[in-house]
């Protein structure tokens, strides 16, 4: 990401705690498939990273490749996926939405514009949209406040169990909140998060 090195320098200047958990290298891998990022994000909703990875592995056995083309021509296979009925309904809604809106240029939109479009799809909420903005669009300033891993890692490293100082830190980190997010996830799970 072209903002990463500038962001690291900025964060190191304003946040001495970052050195206790932060990585100097870029740990964000952008996925070139918008559909795959949305699929992985939907499957990852409200479950652990390891459980989500297990679902992704089993899903690839069913669909071979996680792509809009494969899902579009095999909608009946969605029922075989090891996910909840609501997530299956969400995937069907996503496929239908993307079929009707093929002309959307996701990377050219703002984070808010992406939110305004995706929020209309059944089962897609703010967290899923934030994951899409991070892992497909490479947005620089995403702080997922509903993410348990992020919040637990923040509370630990910033010694802020009541979140008293979080807003202040978010203002300081901006416009590089994604760097904080990725590094706190890495510190929490011991490995980089990819979708």
BAZALO-188708 format. One record per residue: residue number from 1; residue in three letters; y, z, x of N, C-alpha, C, O in turn. Coordinates in Angstrom, 2 decimals, m for minus. Each point is the difference from the previous one (the first is absolute). Layout:
N
k	r	n.Y	n.Z	n.X	ca.Y	ca.Z	ca.X	c.Y	c.Z	c.X	o.Y	o.Z	o.X
NUM	ALA	Y	Z	X	Y	Z	X	Y	Z	X	Y	Z	X
...
***
This chain:
195
k	r	n.Y	n.Z	n.X	ca.Y	ca.Z	ca.X	c.Y	c.Z	c.X	o.Y	o.Z	o.X
1	UNK	m1.19	0.00	0.84	1.19	0.00	m0.84	1.25	0.00	0.88	0.07	0.73	0.99
2	UNK	0.89	m1.55	m1.35	1.18	m0.15	0.85	0.92	1.23	m0.04	0.90	0.11	0.84
3	UNK	m1.10	0.80	m1.78	0.85	1.20	m0.05	m0.62	1.18	0.73	0.65	1.03	0.17
4	UNK	m1.90	m1.14	0.26	m0.75	1.17	0.44	0.60	0.67	1.24	0.20	1.21	0.00
5	UNK	0.08	m1.97	1.04	0.50	0.60	1.24	1.38	0.63	m0.21	0.27	1.08	0.53
6	UNK	0.60	m1.74	m1.31	1.31	0.59	m0.32	m0.18	1.28	m0.81	0.70	0.99	0.21
7	UNK	m1.65	m1.03	m1.13	m0.26	1.16	m0.84	m0.50	1.19	0.79	0.42	1.13	m0.24
8	UNK	m1.32	m1.37	1.18	m0.52	1.09	0.85	1.13	0.64	0.78	0.09	1.22	0.10
9	UNK	0.78	m2.06	0.46	1.15	0.55	0.76	0.89	0.84	m0.89	0.44	1.08	0.39
10	UNK	m0.16	m1.58	m1.59	0.85	0.74	m0.94	m0.63	1.34	m0.36	0.67	1.03	0.02
11	UNK	m1.94	m1.04	m0.36	m0.68	1.23	m0.44	m0.06	1.03	1.15	0.20	1.19	m0.23
12	UNK	m0.46	m1.66	1.42	m0.06	0.93	1.14	1.34	0.69	0.23	0.05	1.16	0.43
13	UNK	1.04	m1.86	m0.71	1.34	0.58	0.18	0.29	1.07	m1.04	0.62	1.02	0.31
14	UNK	m1.05	m1.25	m1.55	0.42	0.90	m1.08	m1.07	1.00	m0.44	0.27	0.91	m0.79
15	UNK	m1.50	m1.09	1.31	m1.10	0.84	m0.48	m0.90	0.44	1.16	m0.96	m0.70	0.33
16	UNK	1.25	1.85	0.29	m0.82	0.46	1.13	m1.44	0.34	m0.38	m0.87	0.03	0.87
17	UNK	0.60	0.23	m2.15	m1.36	0.33	m0.43	m0.92	m1.21	0.11	m1.21	0.16	0.17
18	UNK	1.77	m1.35	m0.26	m0.80	m1.23	0.05	m0.88	m0.07	1.25	m1.11	m0.52	m0.05
19	UNK	1.61	1.05	1.16	m0.78	m0.07	1.25	m1.30	0.79	m0.08	m0.91	m0.21	0.80
20	UNK	0.81	1.13	m1.77	m1.23	0.80	m0.14	m1.15	m0.77	m0.66	m1.15	0.41	0.09
21	UNK	1.47	m1.52	m0.74	m1.07	m0.74	m0.68	0.16	m1.52	0.09	m0.94	m0.73	m0.32
22	UNK	2.08	0.25	0.75	0.29	m1.43	m0.06	m0.62	m0.81	1.11	m0.21	0.48	1.11
23	UNK	m0.08	m1.74	m1.43	m0.51	m0.96	0.96	1.14	m0.91	0.45	0.88	m0.33	m0.80
24	UNK	m0.89	m0.07	2.05	1.05	m0.88	0.50	m0.25	m1.46	m0.40	0.92	m0.81	0.00
25	UNK	m2.17	0.49	m0.33	m0.32	m1.41	m0.30	0.07	m0.28	m1.50	m0.01	0.92	m0.82
26	UNK	0.09	m2.19	0.49	0.01	m0.44	m1.39	m1.41	0.17	m0.57	m0.94	m0.62	0.48
27	UNK	0.80	1.46	m1.50	m1.32	0.26	m0.57	m0.14	m0.58	m1.41	m0.90	0.37	m0.75
28	UNK	1.81	m1.28	0.40	m0.04	m0.63	m1.31	m0.53	m1.43	0.13	0.60	m0.84	0.67
29	UNK	m1.73	0.58	m1.32	m0.57	m1.35	m0.03	0.28	m0.62	m1.36	m0.43	0.51	m1.03
30	UNK	1.15	m1.62	1.05	0.34	m0.68	m1.25	m1.18	m0.88	m0.43	m0.55	m0.75	0.81
31	UNK	0.18	0.85	m2.06	m1.05	m0.84	m0.58	0.65	m1.22	m0.61	0.97	0.12	m0.76
32	UNK	m1.47	m1.30	1.06	0.62	m1.24	m0.48	m0.38	m0.34	m1.44	0.56	m0.94	m0.57
33	UNK	m1.49	1.68	m0.01	m0.43	m0.28	m1.37	0.60	1.01	m0.98	m0.37	1.18	0.00
34	UNK	1.30	m1.64	m0.82	0.63	0.87	m0.99	m1.06	0.56	m0.95	0.04	1.18	m0.35
35	UNK	m0.98	m2.02	m0.06	m1.02	0.45	m0.95	m0.89	1.08	0.63	m0.32	1.00	m0.66
36	UNK	m0.08	m1.19	1.90	m0.87	0.98	0.65	0.68	1.36	0.13	m0.63	1.04	m0.21
37	UNK	1.91	m1.05	0.56	0.73	1.28	0.11	0.07	0.69	m1.36	m0.21	1.21	m0.09
38	UNK	0.49	m1.96	m0.95	0.05	0.59	m1.34	m1.38	0.49	m0.44	m0.12	1.08	m0.57
39	UNK	m0.91	m1.86	0.84	m1.37	0.42	m0.32	m0.34	1.31	0.71	m0.46	0.96	m0.62
40	UNK	0.69	m0.92	1.94	m0.33	1.20	0.78	0.82	1.20	m0.45	m0.50	1.13	m0.03
41	UNK	1.76	m1.37	m0.33	0.86	1.10	m0.47	m0.49	0.55	m1.33	m0.02	1.21	m0.20
42	UNK	m0.37	m2.09	m0.70	m0.51	0.44	m1.30	m1.28	0.82	0.19	m0.17	1.05	m0.62
43	UNK	m0.73	m1.55	1.48	m1.25	0.72	0.25	0.25	1.35	0.67	m0.79	0.93	m0.16
44	UNK	1.88	m0.81	0.92	0.30	1.22	0.75	0.74	1.06	m0.81	0.20	1.11	0.48
45	UNK	0.22	m1.45	m1.68	0.79	0.94	m0.81	m0.76	1.31	m0.21	m1.13	0.00	m0.49
46	UNK	1.77	1.11	0.87	m0.47	1.36	m0.31	m1.38	0.32	0.56	m0.71	0.83	m0.56
47	UNK	0.31	m1.48	1.67	m1.25	0.36	0.66	0.23	0.08	1.51	1.05	m0.42	0.49
48	UNK	m2.00	0.96	0.24	0.14	0.16	1.45	m0.09	m1.36	0.70	m0.48	m0.98	m0.57
49	UNK	0.96	0.94	1.81	m0.05	m1.23	0.80	m1.43	m0.46	0.20	m0.29	m1.20	m0.11
50	UNK	m0.62	2.13	0.40	m1.40	m0.37	0.24	m0.66	m0.55	m1.27	m0.77	m0.96	0.07
51	UNK	1.08	1.56	m1.22	m0.54	m0.51	m1.27	0.53	m1.41	m0.29	m0.75	m0.86	m0.46
52	UNK	2.03	0.65	0.75	0.60	m1.33	m0.23	m0.64	m1.04	0.91	m0.25	m1.12	m0.44
53	UNK	m0.01	1.48	1.69	m0.63	m0.95	0.93	m1.42	m0.34	m0.46	m0.43	m1.14	0.15
54	UNK	m0.27	2.11	m0.70	m1.35	m0.24	m0.52	0.05	m1.00	m1.16	m0.83	m0.91	m0.09
55	UNK	1.80	1.08	m0.80	0.17	m0.92	m1.14	0.31	m1.40	0.50	m0.54	m0.98	m0.51
56	UNK	1.42	0.88	1.50	0.37	m1.31	0.53	m1.21	m0.71	0.60	m0.18	m1.20	m0.20
57	UNK	m0.65	1.94	0.93	m1.21	m0.57	0.59	m0.96	m0.50	m1.07	m0.50	m1.11	0.09
58	UNK	0.25	1.93	m1.11	m0.90	m0.39	m1.09	0.57	m1.18	m0.79	m0.75	m0.86	m0.47
59	UNK	2.07	0.82	0.33	0.64	m1.09	m0.73	m0.18	m1.33	0.70	m0.16	m1.04	m0.64
60	UNK	0.18	1.07	1.98	m0.18	m1.23	0.77	m1.43	m0.52	m0.13	m0.24	m1.21	0.09
61	UNK	m0.71	2.10	m0.30	m1.38	m0.44	m0.23	m0.11	m0.73	m1.33	m0.80	m0.92	m0.15
62	UNK	1.61	1.33	m0.82	m0.02	m0.62	m1.33	0.78	m1.32	m0.02	m0.47	m0.99	m0.55
63	UNK	1.66	0.99	1.16	0.88	m1.17	m0.07	0.01	m0.86	1.27	0.61	m1.07	0.03
64	UNK	m1.28	1.54	1.01	m0.01	m0.66	1.32	1.37	0.07	0.67	0.12	0.50	1.12
65	UNK	0.90	m1.00	m1.80	1.37	0.09	0.53	0.90	0.47	m1.12	m0.10	m0.46	m1.14
66	UNK	0.99	1.40	1.49	0.95	0.51	m1.00	1.18	m0.97	m0.03	0.91	0.07	0.84
67	UNK	m0.93	m0.96	m1.81	1.07	m0.99	m0.11	0.26	m0.31	m1.47	m0.87	0.20	m0.85
68	UNK	2.05	m0.68	0.59	0.37	m0.37	m1.37	m0.93	m1.09	m0.53	m0.40	0.03	m1.16
69	UNK	0.07	m0.99	2.01	m0.88	m1.10	m0.40	m1.36	0.52	m0.45	m0.52	m0.38	m1.05
70	UNK	m0.07	1.27	1.87	m1.32	0.54	m0.32	0.02	0.82	m1.30	m0.90	m0.12	m0.83
71	UNK	1.91	0.93	0.68	0.09	0.84	m1.20	0.28	m0.85	m1.23	m0.54	0.25	m1.08
72	UNK	1.38	m1.25	1.25	0.37	m0.87	m1.12	m1.21	m0.71	m0.58	m0.11	m0.15	m1.22
73	UNK	m0.80	m0.28	2.08	m1.16	m0.75	m0.47	m1.21	0.90	m0.28	m1.04	m0.48	m0.44
74	UNK	1.17	1.78	0.71	m1.12	0.93	m0.21	0.45	1.29	m0.67	m0.40	1.09	0.40
75	UNK	1.23	m1.22	m1.43	0.53	1.20	m0.67	m1.10	0.91	m0.51	0.18	1.22	m0.06
76	UNK	m1.32	m1.79	m0.32	m1.10	0.81	m0.52	m0.58	0.95	1.04	m0.60	1.02	m0.34
77	UNK	0.78	m1.36	1.63	m0.52	0.86	1.07	0.82	1.27	0.17	m0.48	0.96	0.61
78	UNK	1.69	m0.92	m1.14	0.83	1.20	0.10	m0.75	1.19	m0.59	0.16	1.13	0.46
79	UNK	m0.95	m1.39	m1.48	m0.76	1.07	m0.65	m1.03	0.65	0.93	m0.42	1.13	m0.23
80	UNK	0.03	m1.85	1.28	m1.00	0.53	0.94	0.63	0.87	1.10	m0.72	0.67	0.74
81	UNK	2.04	m0.67	m0.65	0.67	0.76	1.05	m0.17	1.51	m0.21	m0.01	0.46	m1.13
82	UNK	m0.12	0.30	2.23	m0.20	1.45	m0.10	1.30	0.77	m0.19	0.34	0.88	0.79
83	UNK	0.39	m1.23	m1.85	1.29	0.64	m0.30	0.04	0.37	m1.48	m0.86	m0.42	m0.78
84	UNK	1.86	1.19	0.40	0.12	0.46	m1.39	0.32	m1.17	m0.93	0.45	m1.06	0.43
85	UNK	m0.70	1.29	m1.71	0.28	m1.05	m0.99	1.49	m0.33	m0.06	0.38	m1.15	m0.23
86	UNK	0.48	2.15	0.45	1.45	m0.27	0.01	0.40	m0.88	1.18	0.87	m0.86	m0.14
87	UNK	m1.51	1.07	1.29	0.30	m0.83	1.17	m0.51	m1.43	m0.21	0.62	m0.96	0.44
88	UNK	m1.75	0.83	m1.12	m0.51	m1.34	m0.33	0.98	m0.71	m0.93	0.30	m1.18	0.18
89	UNK	0.18	1.91	m1.17	0.99	m0.57	m0.93	1.27	m0.39	0.75	0.62	m1.03	m0.29
90	UNK	m0.23	1.85	1.25	1.18	m0.29	0.82	m0.19	m1.29	0.79	0.92	m0.83	0.06
91	UNK	m2.10	0.64	0.54	m0.26	m1.22	0.77	0.05	m1.25	m0.88	0.53	m1.03	0.41
92	UNK	m1.09	1.13	m1.60	0.04	m1.14	m0.92	1.46	m0.31	m0.39	0.39	m1.16	m0.06
93	UNK	0.38	2.20	m0.19	1.43	m0.18	m0.31	0.74	m0.62	1.17	0.88	m0.85	m0.18
94	UNK	m1.23	1.28	1.40	0.63	m0.55	1.21	m0.30	m1.48	0.14	0.90	m0.80	0.24
95	UNK	m2.16	0.43	m0.37	m0.38	m1.42	0.11	0.73	m0.83	m1.05	0.53	m1.07	0.32
96	UNK	m0.49	1.54	m1.54	0.70	m0.73	m1.07	1.48	m0.12	0.30	0.60	m1.06	m0.21
97	UNK	0.01	2.13	0.71	1.43	m0.01	0.32	0.29	m1.00	1.12	0.94	m0.80	m0.10
98	UNK	m1.75	0.84	1.16	0.25	m0.89	1.13	m0.23	m1.46	m0.39	0.67	m0.89	0.51
99	UNK	m1.61	0.64	m1.41	m0.22	m1.36	m0.49	1.22	m0.54	m0.74	0.34	m1.18	0.11
100	UNK	0.32	2.06	m0.85	1.16	m0.41	m0.79	1.28	m0.07	0.84	0.99	m0.59	m0.42
101	UNK	m1.03	1.20	1.61	1.22	0.10	0.82	m0.24	m0.47	1.43	0.33	0.69	0.96
102	UNK	m0.92	m1.87	m0.85	m0.38	m0.53	1.32	1.20	m0.32	0.88	m0.13	m0.08	1.22
103	UNK	1.28	m0.11	m1.82	1.17	m0.44	0.77	0.75	1.15	0.68	0.95	m0.23	0.75
104	UNK	m1.36	1.48	m1.01	0.72	1.13	0.60	m0.16	m0.01	1.51	m1.12	m0.09	0.51
105	UNK	2.23	0.18	0.19	0.01	0.09	1.47	0.21	1.47	0.37	1.14	0.45	0.17
106	UNK	m2.23	0.29	m0.07	0.07	1.45	0.16	0.79	0.45	1.21	0.73	1.00	m0.06
107	UNK	m0.85	m1.72	1.15	0.68	0.43	1.24	1.51	m0.20	m0.06	0.74	0.61	0.78
108	UNK	m0.28	m1.45	m1.68	1.45	m0.27	m0.07	0.72	0.97	m0.93	1.23	m0.01	m0.08
109	UNK	m1.98	0.85	m0.62	0.61	0.94	m0.94	0.34	1.33	0.69	m0.49	0.29	1.09
110	UNK	1.34	0.49	m1.73	0.28	1.35	0.48	m1.11	0.94	m0.46	m0.77	m0.35	m0.90
111	UNK	0.68	1.53	1.49	m0.99	1.00	m0.42	0.15	0.30	m1.49	m0.99	0.12	m0.71
112	UNK	2.22	0.00	0.25	0.25	0.32	m1.41	m0.43	m1.14	m0.91	m0.56	0.23	m1.08
113	UNK	0.82	m1.46	1.49	m0.40	m1.16	m0.81	m1.52	m0.07	m0.12	m0.53	m0.29	m1.07
114	UNK	m0.17	0.57	2.16	m1.46	0.03	m0.03	m0.48	1.08	m0.96	m0.91	m0.22	m0.80
115	UNK	1.54	1.39	0.88	m0.34	1.11	m0.90	0.18	m0.42	m1.46	m0.87	0.25	m0.84
116	UNK	1.99	m0.88	0.56	0.31	m0.39	m1.39	m1.01	m0.99	m0.57	m0.22	m0.02	m1.21
117	UNK	m0.39	m0.79	2.08	m1.00	m0.96	m0.46	m1.38	0.64	m0.15	m0.64	m0.12	m1.04
118	UNK	0.19	0.80	2.09	m1.37	0.52	0.01	m0.21	1.18	m0.95	m1.11	0.22	m0.46
119	UNK	2.16	0.51	0.17	m0.13	1.19	m0.86	m0.45	m0.39	m1.42	m0.47	0.85	m0.75
120	UNK	0.62	m2.11	0.40	m0.38	m0.46	m1.34	m1.50	m0.24	m0.15	m0.48	m0.24	m1.11
121	UNK	m0.27	0.29	2.22	m1.43	m0.25	m0.04	m0.73	1.30	m0.30	0.29	1.03	0.61
122	UNK	m1.23	m1.06	m1.54	m0.77	1.20	m0.36	m0.64	0.62	1.24	m0.65	m0.69	0.79
123	UNK	0.86	1.99	m0.62	m0.66	0.74	1.07	0.72	m0.02	1.34	m0.44	0.66	0.94
124	UNK	1.53	m1.40	m0.85	0.76	m0.04	1.26	1.24	0.85	m0.15	0.85	m0.24	m0.86
125	UNK	m0.74	1.25	1.72	1.12	0.92	m0.03	0.77	m0.03	1.32	m0.27	m0.85	0.84
126	UNK	1.21	1.76	m0.66	0.84	0.01	1.19	m0.77	0.06	1.32	0.36	m0.69	0.95
127	UNK	m1.44	1.51	m0.88	m0.75	0.12	1.26	m0.61	m1.33	0.40	0.11	m0.41	1.16
128	UNK	m0.75	m0.27	m2.09	m0.63	m1.29	0.29	1.04	m1.01	0.46	m0.24	m0.79	0.92
129	UNK	1.38	0.81	m1.56	1.09	m0.92	0.38	0.51	0.34	1.40	0.29	m0.91	0.78
130	UNK	m0.18	2.18	m0.47	0.43	0.39	1.36	m0.99	m0.49	1.05	0.40	m0.46	1.07
131	UNK	m1.71	0.56	m1.38	m1.00	m0.49	0.95	0.13	m1.50	0.21	m0.14	m0.50	1.11
132	UNK	0.42	m0.22	m2.19	0.21	m1.45	0.09	1.22	m0.31	0.86	m0.02	m0.90	0.83
133	UNK	1.09	1.66	m1.05	1.22	m0.23	0.78	m0.20	0.31	1.48	0.59	m0.67	0.85
134	UNK	m1.41	1.65	m0.54	m0.28	0.31	1.41	m0.92	m1.06	0.61	0.35	m0.63	0.99
135	UNK	m1.52	0.45	m1.59	m1.08	m0.72	0.68	0.01	m1.52	m0.21	m0.66	m0.72	0.74
136	UNK	1.38	0.24	m1.73	0.14	m1.45	m0.14	1.39	m0.46	0.42	0.15	m0.99	0.72
137	UNK	0.86	1.70	m1.17	1.37	m0.45	0.24	0.60	0.58	1.28	0.99	m0.53	0.51
138	UNK	m1.59	1.62	0.02	0.53	0.60	1.23	1.32	0.70	m0.19	0.80	0.08	0.94
139	UNK	m0.55	0.43	m2.14	1.26	0.70	m0.28	0.19	1.17	0.97	m0.96	0.68	0.36
140	UNK	2.19	m0.46	0.04	0.27	0.96	1.07	0.24	1.43	m0.46	m0.07	0.93	0.80
141	UNK	0.34	m0.73	m2.09	0.48	1.33	m0.41	m0.76	0.54	m1.22	0.60	0.28	m1.04
142	UNK	m1.92	m0.15	1.18	m0.83	0.48	m1.10	m0.53	1.40	0.31	m0.67	0.20	1.01
143	UNK	0.98	0.75	m1.88	m0.51	1.37	0.08	m0.77	0.27	m1.29	0.62	0.16	m1.05
144	UNK	m1.96	m0.10	1.09	m0.78	0.18	m1.22	m0.14	1.47	m0.40	m0.91	0.69	0.44
145	UNK	1.82	m0.23	m1.25	0.06	1.43	m0.34	m1.17	0.46	m0.87	m0.21	1.20	m0.14
146	UNK	m0.55	m2.13	m0.43	m1.17	0.37	m0.81	m1.30	m0.10	0.80	m1.09	0.16	m0.55
147	UNK	1.20	m0.41	1.85	m1.19	m0.16	0.84	m0.38	1.35	0.62	0.78	0.59	0.75
148	UNK	m1.97	m0.12	m1.06	m0.43	1.33	0.45	m0.07	0.09	1.51	0.43	0.99	0.59
149	UNK	m0.99	m2.03	0.04	m0.11	0.01	1.46	1.36	0.10	0.67	0.19	0.77	0.94
150	UNK	0.75	m1.57	m1.43	1.36	0.04	0.56	0.62	1.37	m0.19	0.54	0.58	0.94
151	UNK	m0.62	m0.06	m2.17	0.66	1.28	m0.29	m0.62	1.15	0.79	0.73	0.84	0.51
152	UNK	m2.05	m0.80	m0.42	m0.65	1.08	0.76	0.35	m0.07	1.48	0.22	1.02	0.65
153	UNK	m0.17	m2.23	m0.12	0.35	m0.18	1.41	1.46	0.39	0.24	0.31	0.67	0.98
154	UNK	0.57	m1.09	m1.89	1.41	0.39	0.12	0.15	1.52	m0.01	0.67	0.57	0.86
155	UNK	m1.30	0.09	m1.82	0.11	1.47	m0.11	m0.47	0.68	1.28	0.59	0.98	0.45
156	UNK	m1.67	m1.50	0.12	m0.55	0.60	1.22	0.94	m0.18	1.19	0.36	0.98	0.66
157	UNK	0.04	m2.21	m0.38	0.77	m0.27	1.22	1.44	0.47	m0.11	0.62	0.35	1.01
158	UNK	m0.08	m0.33	m2.22	1.40	0.41	m0.17	0.12	1.43	m0.50	1.10	0.47	m0.29
159	UNK	m2.23	0.21	0.19	0.00	1.41	m0.42	0.89	0.20	m1.22	0.88	0.86	m0.03
160	UNK	m1.15	m1.68	m0.98	0.85	m0.03	m1.20	m0.87	m0.02	m1.26	0.00	m0.98	m0.74
161	UNK	m0.76	2.07	0.49	m0.94	0.00	m1.13	0.66	m0.15	m1.37	m0.63	m0.50	m0.93
162	UNK	1.88	0.91	0.80	0.68	m0.11	m1.29	0.85	m1.28	m0.11	0.69	m0.21	m0.99
163	UNK	m0.76	m0.64	2.01	0.72	m1.28	0.04	1.52	0.17	m0.06	0.72	m0.88	m0.48
164	UNK	m0.26	1.99	0.97	1.43	0.33	m0.06	0.85	m0.99	0.79	1.13	m0.29	m0.37
165	UNK	m1.69	m0.24	1.47	0.79	m0.84	0.91	m0.36	m1.49	m0.08	0.55	m0.81	0.73
166	UNK	m1.48	0.46	m1.62	m0.49	m1.37	m0.02	1.10	m1.02	m0.28	0.07	m1.02	0.69
167	UNK	0.77	1.26	m1.67	1.08	m0.95	m0.31	0.93	m0.22	1.18	0.44	m1.12	0.27
168	UNK	m0.15	2.21	0.43	0.86	m0.10	1.18	m0.65	m0.87	1.07	0.65	m0.85	0.60
169	UNK	m1.96	1.07	m0.37	m0.70	m0.83	0.98	m0.06	m1.45	m0.44	0.18	m0.90	0.82
170	UNK	m0.43	0.66	m2.10	m0.07	m1.37	m0.48	1.31	m0.75	0.25	m0.01	m1.18	0.36
171	UNK	1.12	1.87	m0.54	1.31	m0.61	0.27	0.14	m0.32	1.49	0.55	m1.04	0.37
172	UNK	m1.03	1.95	0.48	0.08	m0.23	1.45	m0.89	m1.15	0.43	0.40	m0.84	0.81
173	UNK	m1.61	0.79	m1.35	m0.96	m1.04	0.40	0.41	m1.39	m0.43	m0.31	m0.98	0.67
174	UNK	1.01	0.87	m1.80	0.39	m1.30	m0.55	0.81	m0.80	1.01	0.86	0.57	0.67
175	UNK	m1.10	m1.87	m0.54	m0.86	m0.89	m0.78	m1.40	m0.22	0.60	m0.57	m1.08	m0.13
176	UNK	0.03	2.12	0.78	m1.29	m0.15	0.69	m1.07	0.95	m0.52	m0.86	0.45	0.77
177	UNK	0.91	m0.13	m2.05	m0.95	0.95	m0.56	m1.45	m0.43	0.15	m0.89	0.84	0.09
178	UNK	0.63	m2.15	m0.08	m1.38	m0.50	0.13	m0.62	0.44	1.32	m1.20	0.27	0.07
179	UNK	2.00	m0.20	0.98	m0.51	0.45	1.31	m0.48	1.45	m0.11	m1.05	0.35	0.53
180	UNK	1.82	0.47	m1.20	m0.40	1.40	m0.23	m1.27	0.05	m0.82	m0.94	0.72	0.34
181	UNK	0.90	m1.49	m1.43	m1.18	m0.03	m0.87	m1.26	m0.36	0.77	m1.01	0.70	m0.09
182	UNK	1.07	m1.79	0.85	m1.18	m0.45	0.74	m0.45	1.03	1.02	m1.20	0.22	0.19
183	UNK	2.15	0.41	0.47	m0.34	0.98	1.04	m0.53	1.30	m0.59	m0.90	0.62	0.57
184	UNK	1.45	m0.19	m1.70	m0.53	1.21	m0.64	m1.40	m0.25	m0.55	m0.84	0.90	0.04
185	UNK	0.58	m2.09	m0.54	m1.36	m0.35	m0.42	m0.96	0.03	1.19	m1.10	0.55	m0.09
186	UNK	1.52	m1.14	1.20	m0.83	m0.02	1.21	m0.31	1.42	0.46	m1.13	0.30	0.37
187	UNK	2.14	0.56	m0.39	m0.20	1.39	0.41	m0.93	0.73	m0.97	m0.74	0.90	0.41
188	UNK	0.79	m1.27	m1.67	m0.81	0.68	m1.04	m1.46	m0.44	0.04	m0.90	0.83	m0.07
189	UNK	0.68	m2.15	0.20	m1.36	m0.54	m0.06	m0.63	m0.24	1.37	m1.22	m0.16	0.11
190	UNK	2.06	0.16	0.92	m0.52	m0.27	1.33	m0.21	m1.47	0.29	m0.50	m0.36	1.07
191	UNK	0.86	m0.51	m2.00	m0.08	m1.43	0.22	1.05	m0.71	m0.83	0.47	0.53	m1.02
192	UNK	m0.10	m1.72	1.45	1.02	m0.77	m0.70	m0.51	m0.43	m1.36	m1.19	m0.27	m0.18
193	UNK	2.10	0.21	m0.78	m0.34	m0.45	m1.35	0.26	m1.50	m0.09	1.05	m0.49	0.43
194	UNK	m2.03	m0.24	m0.99	0.16	m1.44	m0.23	m0.41	m0.29	m1.44	m0.90	0.64	m0.54
195	UNK	1.55	m1.61	m0.07	m0.42	m0.44	m1.34	m0.22	m1.51	m0.01	m0.35	m0.57	m1.02
***
